[in-house]
Amino acid sequence: MDIKFSKSIGNVKKSFIREIFKVLDQPDMISLSGGFPNPASFPIDEIAEAAKKVLDLDGRHALQYSATEGYVPLRKYISERYKKRFGLDIPFEQILITNGSQQALDLLARVLIDNGDDVIVEYPSYLGALQSMSFYLPTFHEVRLLEDGVDLAMLEEMLKNHQPKFFYTVPNFQNPTGLTYTKENRIEVARLIEKYECLLIEDDPYSELRFYGEEVMPIKSYLGERGILLGSFSKIVSPGMRLGWVVACPEIMDKLITAKQATDLHTNVFAQRVVYQYLKDNDLDAHIATIKAMYRRQRDCMVTMIERYFPQGVSVTKPEGGMFMWATLPEGISSMKLIDQAIANKIVFVPGDPFYVNRVDANTLRLNYTNSNETEIEEAIKRLGRVIQDAIDAKK
């Protein structure tokens, strides 16, 4: 058929991770690819009890259409948690409940980006954000990441030369690198955003999952209304509920609500009520502490196994929390070209290419440690180490 698709869909790449899922059902396949929470952490019984209570107490409203902004008690809970964790005063009216934080990214791109607009992203950056923004045909500018956060000199140069609509960042246990911006780096980022009258989109799905070091304040706490903050229940309750949120000033929030009305009317109100009931009846901090203890063990196991089985010349980040590590292979070794051999050895990872705007045959790759037990992690790293060593030997 001669179907004339839009230019925008032609600009959007398929999600490499979703394509990888097609091989995950193979016997003995170990996946270090998708950023999946460990299902052992899901509060199944508690969610079941919360769902029953919601239906018993107010099923008529829980199954009805609802307000675009989201369930007010849930929005107030999020507001109160920001106050408890960071001392931030965020009115619940400035919180919009979305279908995961991924929808928040799409809504922000929809209301902020025109064809050809300049936006700044990290190098490397979260592939889901690149995919979502690409639909609106921006011009991407990538800024390097250093051990303490974004390269500030490079960021200022881009802000000065391109007048971008916004800078998109994941400053806590960054996806894909696992790096975290220091307090000093965050303060300077906020200063530059204010100086050049830009917006900051601060994507924060991982900060609750810190198991080393001390918590760091959001960049928005130094910034005010130019800061837009995203959050999610996917990593601390359940990704299947598809509940996230966006915090924005009234001027931006008004446009986001209009865009969401045109998109899906509102986020699943039954899911919102169930999650709120769960949060009301249970100790979220205790639940998160259990998750962190499990992920810390898995992270430590992966660090140990990498030191044992990876060849010399491979460097890997050691995150203080979150879900990912980022490996850099010797120059000339393409992680994309390793994927077929890895699959043949029953191991899957995400090559570096999808995390860059245009880079091809990158010598980097992302490893997830949260969705595998220690036995699986050891076997996976052992197999991957052999694949990498074979590629290095072949280059000699």
N, C-alpha and C positions, 0 to 999 in steps of 0.2 A: 504494500500500500504506500502511496505517496502522501505521507502525513507531514505537514509543515509544523514542526514543533517550535516552541519559542526559543529565542536566542539565549534566554536566561537558563533554561534547563540544559541547554547544550554546554553551558559554562560550568556546570556542577559535576564533579567527579563522583563516581560511586564510592561508598564507604568501603575501604579496604578491609576493615574489621568485619563488616557484615558479609563480605564475600568469603572471608576465611571460615566463617561459621559453617560453610558447606562441607568442610572436611572434618569437623569436630566429632561427628558421630562414628568415625572410623575406630575400630577396636584398638585399644592401647594408646590412642592419641592423647598427648598431654598438652594442654593449651596454657601458654603464658601470654596470650594475646589480648583478649577483650578486658576492659576494666570492670569486671564483674565483682560485686561483693560476694563474699562466701555465703552460700545458702545456709550454712550452719548457724549464721548470725540472725536469720530471719525469725522474728517473734511470732511464729505461726499460731500458737494457742492464744496468745494475747490478742492478736488481730482478729481471730475468730470470735473471741468473746466481745471485742469492741464492735464488730459488725453486727452481732446479735443484739447488743444493747442499743445500737443506733436504730435498728429496725423496730425493736420493741418499743422504744421510747418516742420515736418521731419518724417512723417510716414514711409517712405521707410526704413530709418535706424532704427527706433524704433522697427520695426517688423522683422528685420534681425538678423542673428547671430552676435555676438560681441566678444570683447576681454575677456579673462578669468579673468583678474584683476578687471574688472568692469568699469563703465562709469566714465571717467576722471573728468568731472565737479562735480559729486557726491563725488568722492574721495577727490577732492580739498576742497569741502565744509566741509567734516568731518575734514580734516587737519586744516582748518581755525577755526573751532569751538573748537578744542583742544587748539589752540593758544589763542582764545578769553576767554575760560573758565579757563584754567590752565597756560597759558604762555608756553605751550609745543610746540617745533618745531618738528613736525612729517611730513616728506615729504610724499606727496600723493602716491609716489611709494612704500611706506611701508604700504599701506592700501589695503587690498583685500576685495571686496564685496562678501558676502556669502548669502546663503539662510537661513536667520536668524542666530543669533549667535550659534544656535544649530549645524548648519553645520560646523561652525568654530571649535567647540569642536571636532567634528568627524574628520575633516581634521588634527587637531593637534595630536589627538590620533593616526591617521593613519601614520603620518610621524615621530612620536616620540616613540611609544610604540612597543616593541617586547614582545612576549609571556613570562610572568614571570617577566617583568621589574617592579621595585618598583616605585610607585607614591604616593604622599601624598595628601590627601583630608581632608576637614573639617569634624568634627563630631558634628552635622549632616551636610550633604552636599546636594547640589542641585541634586535631583534624576535624572534629565535628563542628567547630566554630568556622574553620576555613570553608567547609562544605556549605554550611548555612549561609554565610555571608556571600559566597560566590554566586548565589542565586540572584543577587541584586547588582552584580557586575561592578564591584569597586576596583580601585587600583590599590593593591596591597604593597605595603612597605614593611620589611622585616627588620627587627632590631635584635641584636645578639643578646644572649643570656650569659652572664658570668656567675661565678660561685656565690656572689652576694646579692644577685638579682639582675635586673636589666642593665645593659651597658648605658649609663646615663649620658655620656658624651654623644653616643650615637643616637639616643632618643631625642636629645635636644636638637641635634642637627636635623633630624627628620621633622620634628615639630616646627622648627624655624623655616625649613625649605618647602614644606608641603602643605601646611595648614590643614591637617587631617580632621575628619569629623570626630574620630575617637581613637584611643589606644586601648586595645583589648589585651587583658593580662590574666593569668592564673598564678597569683603570687604565693600561694601556699601549696607546697608539694606538687609543683607544676606538672601538668600533663602535656608532654610525655617525660620530662627529665627528672621529676621528683625534687627539683630545686625549690628553695624558699627564699623570698626577698628578706633581707635584714630590715630592721627598724629604720636604720639610716637611709637605706636605699628607698624605702617607701616614702619617707618624708621628702626626699629629693624628687621622687616621681610626682608627688602631689604639688610641690612647688613649681615644677615645669609645666604640669597640666594647667595650673592657674595662670602662670606667666604667659602661656601661648593660647589661652582661652579655648582649650580643647575639652573633650569629655573623656572620662575614664570608665571603661566597662571592666569591673573587677569580678571575675568568675571564681566563686569560692565553694566548691563542693566537698573539699577535703580537709578543711582546717580543724574539724572536730576529731580527725583521726591522727592526732599528734601523739607519738609515743616516745620521743626523745626531745629534749630542749624545752624552751618556754614559749608559750603562745605569744603571737605577735599581733598587734592591732591591725585592723583592715586599713588599707590606704584611704578609704573613704573617710575614716575618722580624722584624717589630716586635711581633708579636701572640701567637704561640704557638698553643695548641690551639683557640682560638676562630676561627682562620683556616683556611679550606678553600680549597685551591688547585687550579685546573683547568689542564690542558695538552693539547697536541694535536700529532700528527705531520702533520696535514692541510696546514699551511702550509709545512712545511720538508721533507717527503718526498712525500706523496701524499694527497689527500683521498679518493680512491677506496678506499684501504685501510681507512678508517673506524676509525682508532685514536687514542684519546685516553686521558686518565687523570684521576683525582681523588686528591688528597692530603688525608687527614683523620686526626684523632686516633683511637685505637683504639675509643673509645666510639661515635663516628659511623661509623667504617669497618665495624664489626660489623653495623649496620643497613643500610648500603649493600650489603654482600655479600648479606644476606638478600633485599633488594629485587631485586638483580640475578639471584640464583638463581631468583626467581619470574618474572623477565622473560624471560631468554634463556639461562639456565644459565651461559654464559661468552661472551666476545668471541671472534670467529674466531681460533682458535689457529694456523691455517696462516698467516694474515696477520701475526700477532704474530711468529711464527718467521722469516718472510721479512724483515720489517722489521728484526728484531734482527740477522739475518745480514748484511743490507745495512749496518747501522750498524757492525757488527763489522769488516767488510771494507773500508769506505770512510771517507774523511775528511769527516765531517758538517760541520765548521766551514768547510772549503773549499767544499763544496756550498752552504752558506748564504751564504757570501761572494759566490758567483756570482749567487744569487737577489737578494741585496741590491743588487748593482751594477745589475742589470736594472731592479729596481723603483725605484731611485733615479733612473735616467734617465727612466723613465715618469712618476714623480711630478714631476720637474723640468719635463718637457715640459708636463704638465697645468697646473702653476702658470703657466708662460709663456703658454700658450694662453688661460687664463682672463683673465690681465691684458690680453691682446690683443683678445679677442672678447666677453667678458661686458660687459653694460651697467654704467654707474655705478649705485651703490646696491645692488649684489650683493656680499656679503662671503663669503669662503671660507677655511676653516682651512688651515694649511700644516703638515701633520704631519711629524714627524721620523722616521717609519717607518710600518710597517703597510701598509694597503691602501686607505684611504678618505680622502676629503675631504668636508666638510659645508658646503653652501652655504646662505646665508640671503638670501632675496629681499626686495625692498621690501614693507612692510606692505600687506596686501590682495591679494597675489598668491599664489594657492593652487597649490602644486606638483602636487597631485593633479589639478587642472583643466588642467595643462599636458601631462599624460602622453599624451593622445590626439593632440595636435598634435605632440608629440615623436615618437611612433611614426610618424605620417604623414611626418615628416622623416627617418625611418630612424635614430632615436636613442632609446635606452632608458636611464632612470635609475630610482632608487627614490625616490618621493615621501616626505616626512617623516612623514606620518600613521602608518604602521605602527610607527614607533619610539617612539610615545607610547601611553599607556594608553587615553586617550579623546579626544585632541585631533583635531579635524577641520579640514580645509583649512589645514594648516600651511604657512607660507611657507618651508619648509626642504626640502632634498633631499640624498641621498647619492650621491656619485660614486666609482666604483671605477676605479683606474688600473692595476691589476696584470695584467689579462687582455686588454689592447689594446696594440698597438705604437704608436710615436710618430706615424706617419702617420694611424692610426685615431683617436688621441686628438685630434690637431689638427682633423680633419674633424668629429669628434663635438662638440667644444667650439664650433666655428664654427657648426654647425647649432643646438646648444642655445642659444647666445648669441642667435641670430635669434629662436628661439621665445620666449625670455624678453623680449627687446626688444618683440616684437609684443604680448605680454601687458601690458607696462608702457604701451605706447602706447594700448592699448585701454582702460586705466583713466583716461586723461587726459580 
